[in-house]
Amino acid sequence: MIYMFLAEGFEEVEALAPLDILRRAGMEIRTVGVGDNFIRGSHGVTVVCDLSTTGLEVPDFIDAVILPGGMPGTVNLEKNRTVQAFIDAAYERNEYLCAICAAPSILGHKGYLSGRQAICFPGYEEELEGAVISEKSVVRDGKFITAKGMGVATQFGLEIVAALLGREKADSIKRQIQA
C-alpha cells in the first residue's frame, strides 16, 4: 500500500496529479488526512481523504510514503507524529520515500537525504541537510524520489510508477496521458 499524507495547506496539484497517475497504473494508494478526512489545500480546494491520521497505525509493510509540498502543508506534515512514524518506518525498512516541492525538507531535517541526490523547490536547498542538490526536476536516488514542484507533479508520479512497477508501465501511462 502507498500512503499519501495531506495536511492543511498542501499544494493541490502536487498531490492530485501523482495520485491520479498512480491510480491509473492500478496501484493501491490511500490518501491520509492529518487530523481529519477533509483537508483544505493551499488554494482552497478541499479533498476528502480515504483515511485520517487519527488512530492510524504503521503497517508491517509500506510500498511508499508520499509527501506533497505547499505551505503551510509541509510544516503541518512535519509536525504530525503519525506522519513522522510512517517516514521513520519506511526509512528503517528501506521502503520508498517520495517528496515534492518543500516537502523534501522534512526528509532533510531528519538527515535521511545526506549523501543522496535530491531536489526541492528553489530556496529550500539548505533544508536538505547533506544532500547533493541535483539539476534534474525529478530525482530518484535509491529509495528516495524528490521533485522540484507543481510543474513536474506528473513526472513525479510517473517516476514513482517506474520505481514500483517498472519503466515500461510508467511509459505506458505517459503515452496514455500525452505527457
C-alpha positions in Angstrom: 0.0 0.0 0.0 1.1 3.5 -0.8 0.2 6.3 1.7 0.0 9.9 0.6 -0.3 12.3 3.5 -2.2 15.6 3.2 -2.1 18.4 5.7 -3.9 21.7 5.8 -2.2 23.9 3.2 -0.9 21.2 0.9 -0.3 22.0 -2.8 -3.2 20.5 -4.6 -1.6 19.6 -7.9 1.4 18.1 -6.2 -1.0 15.6 -4.5 -3.7 15.1 -7.1 -1.6 14.7 -10.2 0.6 11.9 -8.7 -2.5 10.3 -7.1 -4.2 10.2 -10.5 -1.1 8.7 -12.2 -0.7 6.0 -9.5 -4.4 5.0 -9.7 -4.2 4.9 -13.5 -1.3 2.5 -13.0 -3.6 0.3 -10.9 -1.6 0.9 -7.7 -3.1 0.7 -4.2 -2.8 4.2 -2.7 -4.6 5.8 0.2 -4.8 9.5 0.9 -4.4 10.2 4.6 -5.6 13.5 6.1 -3.6 14.9 9.0 -6.2 15.0 11.8 -9.3 14.8 9.7 -10.6 13.3 6.4 -11.4 16.7 5.0 -8.2 18.6 4.2 -8.1 22.1 2.6 -5.3 22.8 0.2 -3.2 26.0 -0.1 -5.5 27.2 -2.9 -8.8 26.5 -1.2 -9.5 23.1 -2.7 -10.9 20.7 -0.1 -10.1 17.0 -0.6 -11.9 14.1 1.1 -9.1 11.7 2.2 -9.5 7.9 2.4 -8.1 7.8 5.9 -7.2 10.1 8.8 -4.0 10.0 10.9 -6.3 9.7 14.0 -5.7 6.2 15.4 -3.8 5.1 12.3 -1.1 2.6 13.0 2.1 2.0 10.9 1.5 -1.3 8.9 4.2 -4.0 8.6 4.9 -3.1 5.0 4.6 0.2 3.0 5.2 0.4 -0.7 5.8 4.1 -0.5 5.1 7.3 1.6 4.3 10.3 -0.5 4.6 13.9 0.9 3.2 16.7 -1.3 4.6 20.2 -0.6 2.9 23.5 -0.3 2.7 25.9 2.6 1.8 25.6 5.3 1.1 22.0 4.3 4.8 20.9 4.6 5.1 22.4 8.1 1.9 20.7 9.1 3.1 17.3 7.8 6.4 17.7 9.7 4.7 18.4 13.0 2.5 15.3 12.9 3.6 12.3 14.9 1.9 9.7 12.7 3.4 11.2 9.5 6.8 11.0 11.3 6.2 7.4 12.3 5.4 6.4 8.8 8.5 8.2 7.4 10.8 6.6 10.0 9.3 3.1 9.4 9.8 3.4 5.7 13.3 4.7 6.1 14.3 1.9 8.6 12.8 -0.8 6.3 14.3 0.7 3.1 10.8 1.4 1.6 10.2 4.3 -0.8 10.0 7.9 0.5 8.8 10.4 -2.1 8.5 14.2 -1.5 7.9 17.1 -3.8 8.4 20.9 -3.6 9.1 22.0 0.0 8.4 18.5 1.5 11.9 17.1 0.8 12.9 19.4 3.7 11.1 17.0 6.1 13.5 14.2 5.0 16.4 16.6 5.0 15.8 17.7 8.6 15.9 14.0 9.6 19.3 13.6 7.8 17.8 11.0 5.5 19.0 12.7 2.3 22.6 13.0 3.4 24.9 12.0 0.6 22.0 11.4 -1.8 21.0 13.2 -4.9 17.8 15.3 -4.2 15.9 18.3 -5.4 13.3 20.6 -3.9 11.5 23.9 -4.6 14.2 26.7 -5.1 15.1 28.3 -1.8 14.7 25.1 0.3 18.1 23.6 -0.7 19.7 24.4 2.6 16.9 22.4 4.3 18.1 19.2 2.5 20.9 18.7 5.1 23.8 16.8 3.5 22.1 16.2 0.2 23.8 16.6 -3.2 21.4 19.1 -4.9 20.6 17.8 -8.4 20.0 19.8 -11.6 17.1 17.5 -12.5 13.5 18.3 -11.8 12.7 14.8 -10.6 15.4 12.7 -8.9 15.4 9.1 -7.8 18.3 8.0 -5.6 17.8 4.6 -4.2 14.5 4.5 -2.4 14.2 8.3 -2.4 12.2 10.2 -5.0 12.2 14.0 -4.8 10.8 16.6 -7.2 11.1 20.4 -7.7 7.5 21.5 -7.6 4.0 21.6 -9.0 5.2 22.0 -12.6 6.7 18.5 -12.5 4.0 16.7 -10.4 3.0 14.4 -13.3 6.7 13.4 -13.9 7.0 12.9 -10.1 4.0 10.4 -10.3 5.5 8.7 -13.3 8.8 8.2 -11.6 7.0 6.6 -8.6 5.3 4.3 -11.0 8.6 3.5 -12.7 10.2 2.7 -9.3 7.4 0.4 -8.1 6.2 -1.2 -11.4 8.9 -0.6 -13.9 9.8 1.9 -16.6 7.6 0.1 -19.2 4.5 0.7 -17.1 5.4 4.3 -16.5 6.0 4.9 -20.2 2.6 3.3 -21.0 0.9 5.7 -18.6 2.9 8.6 -20.1 1.6 7.7 -23.6 -2.0 7.5 -22.3 -1.9 11.0 -20.8 0.2 12.5 -23.6 2.9 13.8 -21.2 
